[in-house]
């Protein structure tokens, strides 16, 4: 009887609020706001070279976001979904009327002291960064469409981290203030995107197994973000072993806060 009760309970569909709570729990436990590298950043304990390494490696992730969204678009046969989702590509790539997030991130890289050409080239990006980011593209290409959409739900948590990061960067690294436009834009873009994606997942995850798959997809996305910071921390903080071919801070950037 106990086994039957357990099976019945586990097969019951989560309510919309229960699903959101489960997704939020993933963020509380696994989102990269808890990573030691971000904690050091927010405490003002990274030097200029470490921030340069972060900006350079993160650009590789930023540059792949429109590719990720294009893959998701290509998998949808729903016109209304495509119309709503393509906004994400414009937000990052820009168009004839406004710049996008990629351009803003290039300016952030320049504010750290890196050249635009270096950031854009991807030269010196950590191998582990490439593996992690490419795993994200693999997820949205090869998992179910519902899981691909659900993987974007880190945007449920990102606004709070962005606000915290902007305050910390302005306080501890005032020389970066001119490069923070990327984060300003995401304060409104991320919540809008998260609402659409959650509404879609909540409406289209029609079985408990589908709901659990969307939660697992978000967990995998958090792992991908965490892995990128693991690589940065290992290469540039502790023990500080960048692999062959990786970016190496120059001159006094190693010790300049």
SERO-4910 file (N, C-alpha, C, O; in steps of 0.05 Angstrom, whole numbers):
BEGIN
 pado doro    nc1    nc2    nc3   cac1   cac2   cac3    cc1    cc2    cc3    oc1    oc2    oc3
  Unk    A     17    -24      0      0      0      0     17     25      0     11     45    -14
  Unk    A     40     24     16     57     48     17     69     54    -10     72     77    -18
  Unk    A     77     32    -24     89     35    -51     69     48    -70     76     65    -86
  Unk    A     44     38    -69     23     49    -86     18     78    -80     15     94    -99
  Unk    A     18     86    -55     13    114    -47     36    131    -57     31    153    -68
  Unk    A     60    122    -54     84    137    -64     82    141    -94     87    163   -104
  Unk    A     75    120   -109     74    122   -138     53    141   -147     57    157   -165
  Unk    A     30    140   -133      8    159   -140     16    188   -135     11    205   -151
  Unk    A     29    192   -112     37    219   -105     57    230   -124     56    253   -132
  Unk    A     77    213   -132     97    222   -150     87    227   -178    100    242   -194
  Unk    A     65    215   -186     55    218   -213     35    241   -215     27    248   -237
  Unk    A     28    253   -193      9    275   -194     22    300   -206     45    306   -201
  Unk    A      7    314   -223     17    338   -236     21    360   -215      4    364   -198
  Unk    A     44    373   -217     49    396   -199     31    419   -208     26    423   -232
  Unk    A     21    434   -189      7    459   -196     27    479   -207     51    475   -204
  Unk    A     16    500   -219     34    521   -229     52    532   -207     76    536   -211
  Unk    A     40    537   -184     56    548   -162     76    528   -151     98    536   -144
  Unk    A     69    503   -151     88    482   -142    111    480   -161    134    476   -153
  Unk    A    105    481   -187    126    480   -207    145    503   -204    170    500   -205
  Unk    A    134    527   -201    151    550   -198    168    547   -173    192    554   -173
  Unk    A    157    537   -151    172    534   -126    195    514   -130    217    518   -120
  Unk    A    190    492   -145    211    473   -150    234    486   -167    257    481   -162
  Unk    A    226    502   -187    246    515   -203    262    536   -187    287    538   -189
  Unk    A    248    550   -169    262    569   -152    281    555   -133    302    566   -127
  Unk    A    274    532   -124    291    516   -107    317    509   -121    339    510   -109
  Unk    A    315    502   -146    340    496   -162    358    521   -162    382    519   -158
  Unk    A    346    544   -166    362    569   -166    375    574   -139    398    582   -138
  Unk    A    360    571   -118    371    575    -91    395    557    -85    414    565    -72
  Unk    A    394    532    -95    414    513    -89    437    513   -109    460    508   -101
  Unk    A    432    519   -134    452    514   -155    460    538   -172    479    537   -187
  Unk    A    445    560   -171    452    582   -188    479    593   -181    488    591   -158
  Unk    A    493    605   -200    521    612   -196    526    637   -179    548    646   -177
  Unk    A    505    649   -168    509    670   -149    523    661   -124    535    677   -109
  Unk    A    523    634   -119    536    623    -96    565    614   -101    579    606    -83
  Unk    A    574    617   -126    600    607   -132    622    625   -119    619    649   -118
  Unk    A    644    613   -110    665    628    -97    676    651   -114    684    672   -104
  Unk    A    678    646   -141    688    667   -158    670    692   -157    680    715   -156
  Unk    A    644    688   -158    626    711   -157    627    723   -129    624    748   -127
  Unk    A    629    707   -108    631    719    -82    655    737    -79    654    759    -68
  Unk    A    678    728    -90    702    745    -90    697    771   -106    706    792    -97
  Unk    A    684    769   -128    678    792   -144    661    812   -129    667    836   -128
  Unk    A    640    802   -116    622    820   -102    634    832    -77    624    852    -66
  Unk    A    655    819    -67    669    830    -43    692    848    -51    706    859    -33
  Unk    A    697    852    -77    718    869    -86    746    857    -83    765    871    -80
  Unk    A    747    830    -84    772    816    -79    785    805   -104    804    789   -102
  Unk    A    775    812   -127    788    804   -152    805    827   -162    798    850   -159
  Unk    A    828    820   -175    845    841   -186    836    846   -216    819    832   -226
  Unk    A    849    865   -228    841    872   -255    844    849   -274    827    844   -292
  Unk    A    866    834   -272    871    812   -290    850    790   -287    842    778   -307
  Unk    A    841    785   -263    820    765   -259    794    774   -271    779    758   -282
  Unk    A    788    800   -269    764    810   -282    766    810   -312    746    805   -326
  Unk    A    790    814   -322    794    812   -351    788    783   -360    775    779   -381
  Unk    A    799    764   -345    794    736   -352    765    729   -352    755    714   -369
  Unk    A    750    740   -332    721    735   -331    707    747   -355    690    734   -367
  Unk    A    713    773   -361    700    786   -384    706    771   -410    688    768   -426
  Unk    A    730    763   -414    738    749   -438    724    722   -441    713    716   -462
  Unk    A    724    707   -420    711    680   -421    681    682   -422    668    667   -436
  Unk    A    670    701   -408    641    704   -408    631    713   -436    609    707   -444
  Unk    A    648    728   -450    640    736   -477    635    712   -495    617    713   -511
  Unk    A    650    691   -491    645    667   -507    616    657   -503    603    649   -521
  Unk    A    608    657   -478    580    650   -471    560    669   -483    541    661   -496
  Unk    A    566    696   -480    548    716   -491    545    713   -521    523    715   -532
  Unk    A    567    707   -535    566    705   -564    550    681   -574    542    681   -597
  Unk    A    546    662   -557    532    638   -564    502    639   -557    487    621   -565
  Unk    A    494    659   -542    466    660   -535    448    664   -559    427    650   -561
  Unk    A    454    682   -578    437    683   -602    436    657   -618    416    650   -630
  Unk    A    459    642   -618    459    616   -632    440    597   -618    425    582   -631
  Unk    A    441    597   -591    423    580   -576    394    587   -582    377    569   -586
  Unk    A    388    613   -582    360    621   -587    352    615   -616    328    609   -621
  Unk    A    370    617   -635    364    610   -662    358    580   -665    340    572   -681
  Unk    A    372    564   -650    366    535   -651    338    530   -640    323    514   -652
  Unk    A    331    543   -618    304    539   -607    283    549   -627    263    535   -631
  Unk    A    288    572   -639    269    582   -660    265    562   -682    243    557   -691
  Unk    A    287    550   -691    286    531   -714    270    506   -707    262    492   -726
  Unk    A    267    500   -682    253    476   -674    223    480   -670    208    461   -666
  Unk    A    214    505   -670    186    510   -664    170    513   -690    178    526   -709
  Unk    A    146    501   -690    127    504   -712    104    523   -704     85    526   -719
  Unk    A    107    535   -681     86    553   -670     94    582   -677    114    592   -666
  Unk    A     79    595   -695     86    622   -703     86    641   -680    104    657   -678
  Unk    A     67    639   -662     65    658   -640     90    654   -622    101    674   -612
  Unk    A     98    630   -618    122    625   -602    146    638   -615    162    652   -602
  Unk    A    149    634   -641    172    645   -656    173    675   -655    194    687   -651
  Unk    A    150    688   -658    149    717   -657    158    727   -630    173    747   -628
  Unk    A    150    713   -609    158    722   -582    188    716   -576    201    732   -564
  Unk    A    197    693   -585    224    684   -578    246    699   -594    268    703   -584
  Unk    A    239    708   -618    260    721   -634    270    747   -623    291    757   -630
  Unk    A    254    759   -605    262    783   -591    289    778   -577    305    797   -575
  Unk    A    293    754   -567    318    748   -553    343    752   -571    364    761   -562
  Unk    A    340    744   -596    363    746   -614    369    776   -619    392    783   -619
  Unk    A    348    792   -623    352    820   -627    364    833   -602    382    851   -604
  Unk    A    355    825   -579    366    836   -554    396    832   -552    410    849   -542
  Unk    A    406    810   -563    435    805   -561    451    814   -585    472    825   -583
  Unk    A    439    809   -609    454    816   -634    450    845   -641    466    857   -655
  Unk    A    428    857   -632    421    884   -641    409    883   -669    406    862   -681
  Unk    A    402    906   -679    392    908   -707    399    936   -717    416    950   -706
  Unk    A    385    944   -738    391    970   -750    384    994   -733    393   1016   -737
  Unk    A    367    990   -713    358   1012   -696    371   1014   -669    371   1035   -657
  Unk    A    382    992   -659    395    994   -633    416    972   -630    415    951   -643
  Unk    A    436    978   -612    457    958   -607    446    936   -589    425    939   -576
  Unk    A    460    914   -589    451    891   -573    470    886   -550    490    900   -545
  Unk    A    464    864   -535    480    857   -512    509    849   -519    526    853   -502
  Unk    A    513    838   -542    540    831   -550    558    855   -552    580    855   -542
  Unk    A    548    876   -565    563    901   -567    568    913   -539    590    923   -534
  Unk    A    548    912   -522    552    923   -495    573    907   -479    588    918   -464
  Unk    A    573    880   -484    594    864   -470    621    871   -480    641    870   -465
  Unk    A    624    876   -506    650    884   -516    660    910   -503    683    912   -497
  Unk    A    642    928   -497    649    953   -483    658    947   -454    676    959   -444
  Unk    A    645    927   -442    653    919   -415    682    908   -416    698    914   -399
  Unk    A    687    891   -436    714    881   -439    734    903   -442    756    902   -431
  Unk    A    727    923   -458    745    946   -462    749    961   -435    771    971   -430
  Unk    A    728    963   -419    731    977   -393    750    962   -374    762    975   -357
  Unk    A    753    936   -377    772    922   -361    801    926   -370    820    920   -356
  Unk    A    804    937   -395    831    941   -406    838    923   -428    860    924   -439
  Unk    A    819    906   -437    824    888   -459    817    902   -485    801    921   -486
  Unk    A    829    894   -507    822    905   -533    797    891   -543    792    867   -538
  Unk    A    781    906   -557    756    895   -569    763    871   -587    748    851   -587
  Unk    A    784    874   -603    791    852   -622    798    827   -607    790    805   -616
  Unk    A    812    829   -585    819    805   -570    794    791   -559    790    767   -561
  Unk    A    776    807   -547    751    796   -535    735    782   -557    726    759   -553
  Unk    A    731    796   -579    715    785   -601    727    760   -614    713    743   -623
  Unk    A    753    759   -614    767    736   -627    763    710   -612    764    689   -624
  Unk    A    759    712   -586    758    687   -570    785    676   -564    787    654   -551
  Unk    A    806    689   -572    833    679   -567    838    679   -537    834    699   -523
  Unk    A    848    657   -526    854    656   -498    832    646   -480    835    644   -456
  Unk    A    808    640   -492    786    629   -476    793    602   -466    805    586   -480
  Unk    A    786    596   -441    793    571   -429    780    547   -443    756    550   -451
  Unk    A    793    525   -447    781    502   -459    755    493   -445    735    486   -457
  Unk    A    756    494   -418    733    486   -403    709    504   -407    686    495   -406
  Unk    A    714    530   -412    693    548   -419    679    540   -445    655    539   -447
  Unk    A    696    533   -465    685    525   -491    668    499   -487    646    497   -498
  Unk    A    679    480   -473    664    455   -469    637    460   -455    617    449   -463
  Unk    A    637    477   -435    612    482   -420    592    496   -437    568    488   -438
  Unk    A    601    517   -451    582    532   -468    572    515   -491    548    516   -498
  Unk    A    589    500   -503    581    483   -525    562    461   -516    544    452   -531
  Unk    A    564    453   -490    545    434   -479    517    446   -477    497    432   -479
  Unk    A    516    473   -473    490    486   -473    477    485   -500    453    480   -503
  Unk    A    493    490   -521    482    488   -548    473    460   -554    452    456   -567
  Unk    A    488    440   -544    480    412   -548    454    406   -534    437    391   -544
  Unk    A    450    418   -510    425    413   -495    401    423   -511    382    408   -514
  Unk    A    402    448   -521    379    459   -534    374    446   -562    352    447   -573
  Unk    A    395    434   -573    392    421   -599    381    393   -597    366    384   -613
  Unk    A    390    378   -576    385    349   -575    365    340   -554    355    317   -555
  Unk    A    359    356   -534    339    348   -514    312    356   -526    310    367   -547
  Unk    A    290    349   -511    264    356   -521    261    386   -523    275    402   -510
  Unk    A    242    395   -539    237    424   -542    230    437   -515    239    459   -509
  Unk    A    214    423   -499    206    434   -474    230    437   -455    232    457   -441
  Unk    A    249    419   -456    273    421   -440    291    444   -450    303    458   -434
  Unk    A    291    448   -476    307    470   -488    297    496   -478    312    514   -470
  Unk    A    270    500   -478    259    525   -468    264    528   -438    271    549   -429
  Unk    A    260    506   -423    263    507   -394    292    514   -386    296    526   -364
  Unk    A    311    507   -402    339    513   -395    344    542   -393    364    551   -380
  Unk    A    327    559   -405    331    588   -404    321    600   -378    325    624   -373
  Unk    A    309    584   -361    295    594   -337    314    603   -315    305    610   -293
  Unk    A    340    602   -320    359    616   -301    352    646   -300    360    659   -281
  Unk    A    338    655   -320    329    683   -320    309    689   -297    304    712   -291
  Unk    A    298    668   -285    281    673   -262    297    684   -239    286    699   -222
  Unk    A    323    678   -238    340    687   -216    359    709   -223    371    721   -205
  Unk    A    363    714   -249    386    730   -257    383    760   -249    403    773   -245
  Unk    A    358    770   -248    355    799   -243    368    806   -216    382    826   -214
  Unk    A    363    790   -195    374    796   -169    404    796   -169    417    813   -157
  Unk    A    416    776   -184    445    775   -186    456    799   -201    476    810   -194
  Unk    A    442    806   -222    451    829   -238    451    855   -222    471    870   -223
  Unk    A    430    859   -206    429    883   -190    451    883   -169    464    904   -164
  Unk    A    456    860   -156    477    857   -137    504    862   -150    521    877   -139
  Unk    A    508    851   -173    534    854   -187    539    883   -195    561    892   -192
  Unk    A    519    896   -205    523    924   -213    531    941   -189    549    958   -191
  Unk    A    518    937   -166    525    952   -142    554    946   -134    569    964   -126
  Unk    A    561    921   -135    588    913   -126    609    923   -145    630    933   -136
  Unk    A    604    922   -171    624    932   -190    628    962   -187    650    971   -189
  Unk    A    606    976   -184    609   1005   -181    624   1013   -155    640   1032   -155
  Unk    A    619    997   -134    632   1003   -108    661    996   -108    678   1012   -100
  Unk    A    668    972   -118    695    962   -115    713    967   -139    737    968   -136
  Unk    A    701    970   -162    716    973   -187    705    997   -203    694    993   -224
  Unk    A    707   1021   -192    694   1044   -205    704   1049   -234    689   1061   -249
  Unk    A    727   1039   -240    738   1042   -268    722   1025   -288    726   1028   -312
  Unk    A    704   1008   -278    687    992   -295    660   1005   -301    645    995   -318
  Unk    A    654   1027   -288    627   1038   -289    618   1045   -317    594   1043   -323
  Unk    A    636   1053   -334    628   1059   -362    622   1035   -379    613   1039   -402
  Unk    A    626   1011   -368    621    987   -384    598    970   -374    596    947   -381
  Unk    A    580    982   -358    559    966   -346    532    967   -360    512    958   -349
  Unk    A    531    978   -384    506    981   -399    493    953   -404    468    951   -404
  Unk    A    509    932   -407    497    906   -412    478    898   -389    456    889   -394
  Unk    A    487    903   -365    472    894   -341    447    912   -338    426    902   -330
  Unk    A    449    937   -344    426    955   -342    403    945   -360    380    945   -351
  Unk    A    410    938   -385    389    928   -403    377    902   -393    353    898   -396
  Unk    A    393    884   -382    383    858   -373    364    860   -349    349    842   -343
  Unk    A    365    882   -334    347    886   -312    318    884   -320    301    875   -305
  Unk    A    312    893   -344    284    892   -354    281    868   -373    259    856   -374
  Unk    A    301    862   -390    298    840   -409    295    813   -396    278    797   -404
  Unk    A    311    808   -376    311    781   -364    284    774   -351    274    752   -356
  Unk    A    272    791   -335    245    784   -324    224    780   -345    207    762   -342
  Unk    A    225    796   -367    205    792   -389    209    765   -402    190    751   -407
  Unk    A    234    758   -407    240    732   -420    232    709   -401    222    689   -410
  Unk    A    238    712   -376    232    691   -356    202    686   -354    193    663   -353
  Unk    A    186    708   -355    157    704   -353    147    689   -376    130    670   -373
  Unk    A    156    696   -401    146    681   -424    154    652   -423    138    634   -428
  Unk    A    179    647   -417    189    619   -416    175    603   -395    167    580   -400
  Unk    A    171    614   -371    157    599   -350    128    594   -358    118    572   -354
  Unk    A    114    614   -369     86    610   -378     85    587   -398     67    571   -398
  Unk    A    104    587   -417    104    566   -437    108    538   -424     94    519   -431
  Unk    A    128    536   -407    134    511   -394    110    501   -377    102    478   -378
  Unk    A     99    520   -362     77    512   -344     52    503   -360     38    485   -352
  Unk    A     48    515   -384     25    507   -400     30    482   -416     10    468   -423
  Unk    A     55    475   -422     60    453   -441     72    429   -428     75    408   -441
  Unk    A     80    430   -403     89    406   -389     64    393   -378     54    400   -357
  Unk    A     54    374   -393     27    363   -388     27    338   -371      6    328   -364
  Unk    A     51    327   -365     53    304   -348     74    310   -326     90    328   -329
  Unk    A     73    294   -305     92    298   -284    121    292   -294    140    306   -286
  Unk    A    124    273   -311    150    267   -322    161    290   -338    185    296   -338
  Unk    A    144    303   -353    152    327   -368    160    349   -349    180    363   -354
  Unk    A    145    353   -328    152    373   -308    179    368   -296    195    386   -292
  Unk    A    184    342   -289    209    335   -277    232    339   -297    254    346   -289
  Unk    A    227    335   -322    247    339   -343    254    368   -345    278    375   -349
  Unk    A    235    386   -343    241    414   -345    257    423   -320    275    440   -323
  Unk    A    251    413   -297    267    419   -273    295    409   -277    314    423   -270
  Unk    A    298    385   -287    325    374   -292    341    391   -312    365    394   -310
  Unk    A    327    401   -333    340    417   -353    351    443   -341    373    452   -347
  Unk    A    335    455   -323    345    479   -309    369    473   -292    388    488   -290
  Unk    A    368    450   -279    390    441   -262    416    438   -279    437    446   -271
  Unk    A    413    426   -303    436    423   -321    447    450   -330    471    454   -331
  Unk    A    429    469   -335    438    496   -343    453    509   -320    474    521   -325
  Unk    A    444    506   -296    459    517   -273    486    504   -271    506    517   -264
  Unk    A    487    478   -276    513    464   -275    532    475   -296    556    478   -291
  Unk    A    522    481   -320    538    492   -341    549    520   -333    573    525   -338
  Unk    A    533    537   -321    542    563   -312    563    560   -290    583    574   -289
  Unk    A    558    541   -272    577    536   -249    603    526   -260    625    535   -250
  Unk    A    603    508   -279    627    497   -290    645    519   -303    670    518   -301
  Unk    A    633    539   -315    648    561   -326    664    576   -305    687    583   -309
  Unk    A    651    580   -282    665    594   -260    685    576   -247    706    586   -237
  Unk    A    680    550   -246    700    531   -235    726    535   -251    748    536   -240
  Unk    A    723    536   -278    747    538   -295    762    565   -290    786    565   -288
  Unk    A    747    587   -287    759    612   -281    774    612   -255    796    622   -252
  Unk    A    761    601   -234    772    601   -208    798    584   -207    818    593   -195
  Unk    A    798    561   -220    821    544   -221    844    557   -236    867    556   -227
  Unk    A    838    570   -258    859    582   -275    870    608   -264    894    614   -267
  Unk    A    853    624   -251    862    651   -245    861    659   -215    870    680   -207
  Unk    A    850    641   -198    849    647   -169    864    626   -154    885    632   -142
  Unk    A    855    602   -152    867    581   -137    864    554   -151    842    545   -156
  Unk    A    886    541   -160    914    548   -154    926    569   -173    949    576   -169
  Unk    A    911    578   -193    921    597   -211    938    585   -233    960    594   -239
  Unk    A    927    565   -246    941    550   -267    926    552   -294    912    533   -301
  Unk    A    929    573   -308    917    575   -335    929    554   -353    954    551   -353
  Unk    A    914    540   -369    925    520   -387    940    532   -411    938    556   -415
  Unk    A    955    516   -426    970    527   -449    950    541   -468    929    530   -474
  Unk    A    958    564   -478    942    579   -497    921    597   -484    908    612   -499
  Unk    A    917    595   -458    897    612   -445    907    640   -440    931    645   -440
  Unk    A    888    658   -437    895    686   -431    912    688   -406    907    675   -386
  Unk    A    932    705   -407    949    711   -384    949    741   -380    958    756   -398
  Unk    A    940    750   -356    941    779   -351    969    791   -354    989    778   -347
  Unk    A    971    815   -364    997    827   -370   1003    849   -349    985    861   -338
  Unk    A   1029    853   -345   1038    875   -329   1027    875   -301   1026    855   -287
  Unk    A   1017    899   -292   1007    901   -265    978    894   -262    966    898   -241
  Unk    A    966    883   -284    938    875   -282    933    854   -262    912    852   -251
  Unk    A    954    838   -256    951    816   -237    945    827   -209    931    814   -193
  Unk    A    955    850   -203    952    860   -175    937    885   -173    936    897   -151
  Unk    A    924    895   -194    909    920   -193    880    915   -188    867    903   -205
  Unk    A    869    925   -166    841    921   -160    825    943   -174    800    943   -171
***
